[in-house]
Amino acid sequence: MRTLVFVLTLFFVNSVYAQQSFVYDDHGKRDPFVPLVSSAGMVVTYDEDLSVNDLVLEGIVADASGNNIAIVNGKIVKARDQVGSYVVDVIAVDHVEFLKGTERFILKLKKSAF
């Protein structure tokens, strides 16, 4: 009788745990289980997965004739360039404006302490 109770208890516990599935919560970060290099040896980019909070304005180079460039996420961009699913619309002296569909996002250059 004790063996039967033990087996039934073990079966019940296993069936409860078997119904639960693990879901990875990435907290808005890149999934560490997704490969960075494809099977063909090419570097895989996930730029389309960027949110506006992932965009970092690192610097702006302003030209007297208005041909400004910016450094966003370590990449040099100019007006009309695409960063993930965002299009660079305006590069001003102190900010960059991005478009995603009809939405406009503004990244301001942080003042340095120097």
C-alpha positions in Angstrom: 0.0 0.0 0.0 2.8 2.4 0.9 4.5 1.7 -2.5 1.2 2.5 -4.3 0.8 5.8 -2.4 4.5 6.7 -3.1 4.1 5.9 -6.9 0.9 7.9 -7.1 2.4 10.9 -5.3 5.5 10.8 -7.6 3.3 10.6 -10.6 1.2 13.6 -9.5 4.3 15.7 -8.7 5.9 14.8 -12.1 2.7 15.7 -14.0 2.4 19.1 -12.3 6.0 20.0 -13.2 5.7 18.6 -16.7 2.8 21.1 -17.4 4.9 24.1 -16.5 7.1 25.4 -19.3 10.1 27.7 -19.0 9.9 31.1 -20.8 13.0 33.2 -21.1 12.4 36.8 -20.1 15.1 38.9 -22.0 14.2 42.2 -20.2 14.6 44.0 -23.5 18.1 42.7 -24.1 19.5 40.3 -26.8 18.7 36.7 -26.1 22.1 35.1 -25.2 20.9 31.8 -26.6 20.6 33.1 -30.2 23.8 32.7 -32.2 25.8 35.8 -33.2 27.3 34.0 -36.2 25.3 32.0 -38.8 26.2 28.5 -39.9 27.7 30.1 -43.1 30.1 32.1 -40.9 28.4 35.5 -41.4 27.8 37.9 -38.5 24.1 38.0 -37.7 22.7 41.5 -36.8 19.5 42.1 -35.0 19.2 45.8 -35.8 15.5 45.5 -36.6 14.8 44.5 -33.0 16.1 47.8 -31.7 13.8 49.9 -29.5 14.2 53.7 -29.2 15.8 53.0 -25.7 18.6 51.0 -27.4 19.7 54.0 -29.5 22.7 55.8 -28.1 23.8 59.2 -29.6 27.5 59.2 -29.0 28.5 62.3 -31.0 27.7 64.8 -33.7 30.0 66.4 -36.3 28.4 69.6 -37.6 29.4 71.0 -41.0 29.1 74.7 -41.9 27.2 73.7 -45.0 24.7 71.6 -43.0 26.1 68.2 -44.0 26.1 66.9 -40.4 26.9 63.4 -39.4 26.2 61.6 -36.1 27.6 58.5 -34.3 24.7 56.3 -33.1 25.4 53.0 -31.5 29.0 53.2 -32.7 28.0 53.7 -36.4 28.5 56.9 -38.4 25.1 58.0 -39.9 23.9 60.8 -42.0 20.4 62.1 -42.8 18.2 59.4 -44.5 20.3 56.5 -43.2 18.6 53.7 -41.4 19.4 52.4 -37.9 17.4 49.3 -37.3 13.8 50.2 -38.1 14.4 54.0 -37.6 15.3 56.5 -40.3 17.6 59.4 -39.5 15.6 62.5 -40.4 17.4 65.5 -39.0 20.9 65.9 -37.5 21.1 69.2 -35.7 24.0 70.5 -33.6 22.6 69.1 -30.3 20.2 66.3 -31.3 19.2 63.7 -33.9 15.6 63.1 -35.0 14.5 59.6 -36.0 11.4 58.5 -37.8 9.7 55.2 -37.4 6.6 55.2 -39.6 4.8 58.4 -38.6 6.4 58.6 -35.1 9.2 61.0 -34.5 11.9 60.4 -31.8 14.5 62.9 -30.7 17.8 61.9 -29.1 19.6 64.8 -27.5 23.4 64.9 -27.2 24.4 64.8 -23.6 26.6 67.6 -22.3 30.1 66.6 -21.3 31.6 67.7 -18.0 34.7 69.1 -19.7 
